[in-house]
Amino acid sequence: PALHFGDTLAVIAPAGPPDPEKLDRGVRLFREAGFKIHFGRSVTLRNHYLAGNDVDRADDLNRCIENPDIQGILCARGGYGSMRILDRVNYDSIRENPKVVMGFSDVTALLLSIYRRTGLVTFHGPMPAGPHLSDWSFDILLRQITGTIRTGVPLVPPAETGSGTACFLNPPV
């Protein structure tokens, strides 16, 4: 289901631990847009180069999926580690509790696994502790996850974003 302003988004770390300063900056964007934020336990865990051990990271995702007060899940960052939890994810629960799940980089393994095992759409998109988003990109992102933009429309960023790349919002599968 599309998100609504005022919904609660969980921020989890299925891969590497986020940099707290970058995470704060990214979370601020979502809060200023009108979303409530719930931090998953994995965001503060550390196990060498991972955000906690595999069981903790998978359990954090599963708890957020099962929590009816959470409408969407933002992966804090990529790095490495998402593929290590794929066999611990409760795909039946994801199918029964569909939510926006978003990330990229290493998190792509998780997104593709969710799609493959449930048929649900996931979002390959920016993460709160990732690189800074331009205002244009963040606006397009918000419009996509809230269902207020048509899919299948080519979008070309304004010159001031510094990006010469157009994005194309694919039609639903």
C-alpha positions as CSV (number, residue, x, y, z in Angstrom):
1,P,0.0,0.0,0.0
2,A,1.1,3.6,-0.6
3,L,2.3,5.6,2.3
4,H,0.5,8.6,3.8
5,F,2.1,11.5,5.5
6,G,1.9,10.8,9.2
7,D,2.6,7.1,8.8
8,T,5.5,5.5,10.7
9,L,8.6,4.4,8.9
10,A,11.0,2.0,10.5
11,V,14.7,2.5,9.9
12,I,16.6,-0.7,10.1
13,A,20.2,-1.8,9.2
14,P,20.1,-5.2,7.5
15,A,23.7,-4.8,6.3
16,G,26.4,-2.4,7.7
17,P,26.0,0.0,10.6
18,P,25.0,3.5,9.7
19,D,27.1,6.6,10.4
20,P,25.0,8.4,13.1
21,E,25.5,11.8,11.6
22,K,24.5,10.8,8.1
23,L,21.5,8.9,9.5
24,D,20.3,11.9,11.5
25,R,20.5,14.1,8.4
26,G,18.6,11.6,6.3
27,V,15.9,10.9,8.9
28,R,15.4,14.6,9.3
29,L,14.2,14.7,5.6
30,F,11.6,12.1,6.2
31,R,10.4,13.7,9.5
32,E,10.2,17.1,7.9
33,A,8.1,15.5,5.1
34,G,5.6,14.4,7.8
35,F,6.6,10.9,8.6
36,K,7.1,9.4,12.1
37,I,10.3,7.4,12.6
38,H,10.8,4.2,14.5
39,F,14.4,3.1,14.9
40,G,14.9,-0.7,14.7
41,R,17.4,-2.2,17.1
42,S,19.9,-3.1,14.4
43,V,20.6,0.6,13.8
44,T,22.6,0.8,17.0
45,L,24.2,-2.7,17.0
46,R,27.7,-3.4,15.9
47,N,29.4,-6.7,15.0
48,H,32.7,-5.9,13.2
49,Y,31.6,-4.4,9.9
50,L,27.9,-5.5,10.3
51,A,25.0,-3.9,12.2
52,G,24.8,-6.8,14.6
53,N,24.8,-10.5,14.0
54,D,22.7,-12.1,11.3
55,V,20.0,-13.3,13.7
56,D,19.6,-9.8,15.2
57,R,19.4,-8.1,11.8
58,A,16.8,-10.6,10.5
59,D,14.8,-10.4,13.7
60,D,14.7,-6.6,13.5
61,L,13.3,-6.8,9.9
62,N,10.8,-9.5,10.9
63,R,9.6,-7.5,13.9
64,C,9.1,-4.4,11.8
65,I,7.2,-6.3,9.2
66,E,4.9,-7.8,11.9
67,N,4.3,-4.5,13.7
68,P,0.9,-3.0,12.6
69,D,2.0,0.5,13.7
70,I,4.8,0.5,11.0
71,Q,3.7,1.2,7.5
72,G,7.1,1.3,5.7
73,I,10.7,0.2,6.2
74,L,13.8,2.2,5.2
75,C,17.1,0.4,5.2
76,A,19.6,2.8,6.8
77,R,22.5,1.9,4.4
78,G,23.9,-0.9,2.3
79,G,27.5,-2.2,2.5
80,Y,27.5,-5.9,3.1
81,G,25.4,-8.4,5.0
82,S,21.9,-8.4,3.6
83,M,22.4,-11.6,1.6
84,R,23.4,-13.3,4.9
85,I,19.9,-12.9,6.4
86,L,17.8,-14.0,3.4
87,D,17.2,-17.4,4.8
88,R,16.0,-15.9,8.2
89,V,13.4,-13.5,6.7
90,N,9.8,-14.4,7.3
91,Y,8.4,-14.1,3.8
92,D,4.9,-15.4,4.8
93,S,4.7,-12.4,7.2
94,I,5.8,-10.0,4.5
95,R,3.1,-11.4,2.2
96,E,0.5,-11.0,4.9
97,N,1.7,-7.5,6.0
98,P,2.7,-5.7,2.8
99,K,4.7,-2.5,3.4
100,V,7.0,-0.2,1.4
101,V,10.5,-1.6,1.8
102,M,13.3,0.6,0.3
103,G,17.0,0.6,-0.1
104,F,19.8,-0.1,-2.6
105,S,23.3,-1.3,-2.9
106,D,23.7,-4.5,-0.9
107,V,20.0,-4.3,0.2
108,T,19.1,-5.1,-3.5
109,A,19.6,-8.8,-2.5
110,L,16.8,-8.4,0.1
111,L,14.5,-6.4,-2.2
112,L,14.8,-9.1,-5.0
113,S,14.3,-11.9,-2.5
114,I,11.1,-10.3,-1.2
115,Y,9.9,-9.8,-4.7
116,R,10.8,-13.4,-5.8
117,R,9.2,-15.0,-2.7
118,T,6.1,-12.8,-2.3
119,G,5.5,-11.1,-5.6
120,L,5.3,-7.7,-3.8
121,V,6.9,-4.6,-5.2
122,T,9.9,-3.1,-3.4
123,F,11.6,0.2,-3.9
124,H,15.2,0.5,-5.1
125,G,15.8,3.9,-3.7
126,P,17.7,6.2,-1.4
127,M,18.6,5.3,2.2
128,P,18.7,7.7,5.2
129,A,22.4,7.2,5.9
130,G,23.3,7.3,2.2
131,P,24.4,10.1,0.0
132,H,22.6,13.4,0.3
133,L,19.5,13.6,-1.9
134,S,18.7,16.6,-4.0
135,D,15.4,18.3,-3.3
136,W,14.2,17.1,-6.7
137,S,15.1,13.5,-6.1
138,F,13.5,13.5,-2.6
139,D,10.3,15.0,-4.0
140,I,10.1,12.3,-6.7
141,L,10.7,9.7,-4.1
142,L,7.9,11.0,-1.8
143,R,5.5,11.1,-4.7
144,Q,6.4,7.6,-5.7
145,I,6.0,6.0,-2.2
146,T,2.8,7.9,-1.5
147,G,1.3,7.0,-4.9
148,T,0.8,10.6,-6.0
149,I,2.8,10.3,-9.3
150,R,2.0,8.3,-12.4
151,T,4.3,5.4,-13.1
152,G,5.7,4.9,-16.6
153,V,6.6,8.6,-16.9
154,P,10.1,9.7,-17.9
155,L,11.4,12.4,-15.5
156,V,14.4,14.6,-16.3
157,P,16.0,16.4,-13.4
158,P,16.5,20.2,-13.5
159,A,20.0,21.4,-14.3
160,E,20.6,22.6,-10.7
161,T,20.6,19.0,-9.4
162,G,23.9,18.4,-11.1
163,S,22.6,15.2,-12.5
164,G,22.4,14.6,-16.3
165,T,20.5,11.3,-15.7
166,A,16.8,11.0,-16.2
167,C,14.9,8.4,-14.2
168,F,12.0,6.4,-15.5
169,L,9.3,5.3,-13.2
170,N,8.4,1.8,-14.4
171,P,4.8,0.7,-14.7
172,P,3.7,-1.7,-12.0
173,V,4.5,-5.4,-12.7
